[in-house]
Amino acid sequence: MKFKEVGKDKIKFTYEEEFRGRLVPLFSKNLDKRTKKSFGEMNKALKKLAE
């Protein structure tokens, strides 16, 4: 996770997830869908808290 001040009362928050291992290719599509959904939910919750 990274936080960067980008202006008065503004913060840019970035994060990423990296999956490794032999089974990742077998589950990559499912991991991608679930991860995007979870990140979207987290983004909404963080925005709500920040405002």
WOSULDA-V419294 format. One record per backbone hydrogen bond with DSSP energy under -0.5 kcal/mol. NH is the residue of the N-H (numbers start at 1). CO is the residue of the C=O. E is the energy in kcal/mol with one decimal. If there is no record, write none. Layout:
{{NH,CO,E} {NH,CO,E}}
This chain:
{{2,14,-2.6} {4,12,-2.2} {6,10,-1.9} {7,10,-1.0} {10,7,-2.0} {12,4,-3.6} {13,11,-0.6} {14,2,-2.3} {14,12,-0.5} {24,21,-0.7} {26,23,-0.7} {27,23,-1.3} {27,24,-0.6} {28,24,-1.1} {31,27,-2.9} {32,28,-2.5} {33,29,-2.1} {34,30,-2.6} {35,31,-2.8} {36,32,-2.4} {37,33,-2.1} {38,34,-2.7} {39,35,-2.9} {40,36,-2.3} {41,37,-2.2} {42,38,-2.4} {43,39,-2.7} {44,40,-2.0} {45,41,-2.1} {46,42,-2.8} {47,43,-2.4} {48,44,-2.2} {49,45,-2.2} {50,46,-2.5} {51,47,-2.0}}
